[in-house]
């Protein structure tokens, strides 16, 4: 099975139901705020997609060993990247992001390392920068096939022989806004997510349902480094003015399970 890995550099925000996504026209930033040489990233065109319905089934042990290690494993349908997604903590500085997994299989990698800040999931590297979380994708397959072995091999140390099973279902209505430069290349995306999380009740109890809305500003692949940081700063200024608040949530999974306020 072919898998691919990329680095996710994003910032998350909490918003209320009345908040309106701001205008991002002419958002721009210089890589070096001190005025030195640096690439300028400027938004010339904004495209808003029709709302998409995403359904994600998250898998973990009963006591949430993966979540405790800042790892999430899900099977998601809907949207442009449906499939299996394994989100891992930021790679240590100097570590390889491609090559062989723990089973010895060659991994196809599409990685762009960056220094963007993720309010909920970024970690500091030894050089003082921040690194986005790694996300490994595998094809969707049929629902009865189970978790791909290639993804389980990535987390066998954390699982210690334990098995995983569905722990929660997240259904998200996502309205995505793509920010493009003058040539039409994507610079970033703003996802406006309305989320419903359903946790099955134990021993015949009623399911627990939680709902919330959040915004995610994520850099496009290949946009990173100081210029990426600066672009996210400029986007954030617009979002905060529209009523957003930087999120302290680690992930949708943690919030949906009730580990954090919804």
N, C-alpha and C positions, 0 to 999 in steps of 0.2 A: 504493500500500500504506500502511495506517495504522500508524504507530509511536507509541510513547509513552515518555516518559523519567521516571525517578524517581531520587531520591537514596537510596542504601543506607547506613544507619548501623548498623554491626555491630562486634562484637568476637569474635575467634576464640580457641579454646583447644585445646591438645593434651590428650588423655586416653588412658588405657590401656583394655584390653578389659574390665577388671573394674569400672571406674568406674560408679556409679549416678547417674542424673540426680536432683538434689536436689528437695526440696519447695519450691515458690515461694509457698506460701500466705502472705498478709499481707506480702509484700515491698512496701515503700513507701519513698518518699523525698520530701523537700521540695526545691523548686527552689533555694532559697537556704540553703546549709548554715550560714550565719552566723546564721540565725534570722529573717531579714527576710521580707517578704511573698513568697509564691511558691505556685504550684499544687502540690498534693499528688497524686502518682500512686501509687495503692495497688492491689495485685493482690487481687481478691476471689474470682476463680474461675480454675481452671487446667483446660485441656482437652488431653488427649494423643491425637493421631491415630494411626491404624493405620500401620504402616511402609509407605512408598511406595518404589517402585523408580524411580530417575532414571537416564537414559542421556544423556550429553552428549558430543558430538563437537566438539572444539576445532579451529579453523582458524587457521593462521598461515603465514608464509613458512617455508622450510626452515631458515633461520637465526634464526627467532623474532623478527622485527622488532617485531611487536605486543607480545609479552611484554616486550621490552626497553624499550618505551615505557609499561609498566604498563597495557596494554590486553589484554583477552581477548574472543574472539569464539567463540560456541558455538551449536550447535543442540541443544536439550534436549527430550527426550520424557519424559513422566511428570510427575506433580505438578500443582499448580493453575496454574502459570505456564509450561507448556511452550511452546516457540517458540524464536525466535532471540534471543539476548541479547548485547549489546555493552556491556562494562563499560569505562568511561573514567575517567581520573584525576579528582580533585576539580576542580570549576570554579574558576577564579580569582575572587577577590572582586570582585563587581560585574558579573560576566559574565552574560549571559542564558542560561537553561537551556532556553528554548523559542524558537520562531520559525522561521527557515529553516535548513536544512542547507546544506552547501557546494554542493549542486546547485540551490539556490533553492527547494526544495519546502517548503511549510508543514508544520511538525512538530506533531503533537498531543502536548501535554506534560502530565504529571501529576507535578509536582515538589514535594518538600518539603525545603527546605534546613535543615540542622541543624548542631549543634556537637558531635555525639557523637564519641567516640573509637573508632577501629577499630585494634586492636593491629597489624594487618598492612598496612592500606591507607590509613589516614587521612593527610592532609597538613595542615600548618599554614598558615593563611591569614595575610594581612598584619596582621589585627587580633588575632592570637594564638589564635584559635579553631581548631577542626579541622572539616573538611568531609568528608562521606561521599563515596564514589565514585558517579559517575553511571552509571545502567544504562538502556540503551535497548532496548526490546522490539519485535520484529516478529513477525507471525504465523508459525506453523510451516511451512505449505506442504508440498509433497511433497519427499521427500529428493533427487530428481533436479533440483529447480529451482535448487539452488545458493544461495550467499549472497545475501540481498536487496541490490539495488543501493543502497537508501537507507542501509544500514549501511556498505557499502564506501565510500560518499561521505563518511562521517564520518571515515574513517581514510586517505583517499587521500594525504594529506600524509606520513603515517608510512610508507606502503607505497611511495611513489615509483614507481609503475607496476608493482611486483612483484605477482604473483598469490599467492593463499592456497590452501591445501589442508588436509585433515585431518592433524593431527599427533599426536593422542592421543584415546583414548576413556576417559571416566571413568564408571564405574557406581557409583551411590551408593544405599545403603539408608538412607532418612531417616525418623526418628521425630520428629515435630514436636510441641512443647508450646506452646500458645498461652496467654499470660497476659492476663486480661481484668479490667476494672474492674467496679464495682458495676452499671453500666448494661449490661454485656456487651460494651462496646467493646474491641477489642484494644489492648494496650499494647506488647507485645513477643512475640517468638517465640524459642524455644530449639530449634535443629535439632541432633539427635544423628545424626551422619553416619558411616557405615562406608563407606569409599571404596576402590575397586579401580581402579587406573590401568593401562592397557595401551598400550604404545608398540610399533608394528610394527617388527620387526627388519629391518635393511637387508640387501640382497643375500642373501636366504634365511635370515638368522639368526633365531633364536627370538625371539618377542616378549619385551619386558621388562615385568614385572608388579610393581607396588608396591601395598601396602595399608597403610591407617592409619585411625584414628578421630579425629574432631574434633567439638567443639561450637561452634556459632555462635549468639550472642545478638544478635538484630536488633530494632531499634525498629520499631513499626508505623508506617505512613504517617501523617503528621500529629503524631507524637510526636517532639519534637526540642528543641533549645535546652538551657538549664541543667537543666530538669526531666528531659529525656531522658538527659542525662549522669548525673544523680544516680540515675535508675532503673537504668541500666546498671551503675553502681557497686554498687548494692544487690544486683543479680543476680550480679555478679561475686563478691561476698563469699560467696554460697552456692556458686558453682561452684568457687572455690578451696578451700573447705572440703571439697568432695567429691572433691578430688584433681586438679582441672584446673590446667593451667599455661598462662599467656598465650602464644599462638603468635607466632612470629617469621616465619611463612610469608607470602609476598606473596599467594599464591593456590593453589588446588588444582592449577592447571595447572603452575605452577613446581615444586611438590612432585612431581607425577606425572612430569614430564620428568626428574627427578633433579637439578634445579638447587638443590634444598634437601633436607635429610634427610626421609625419610618415617617 
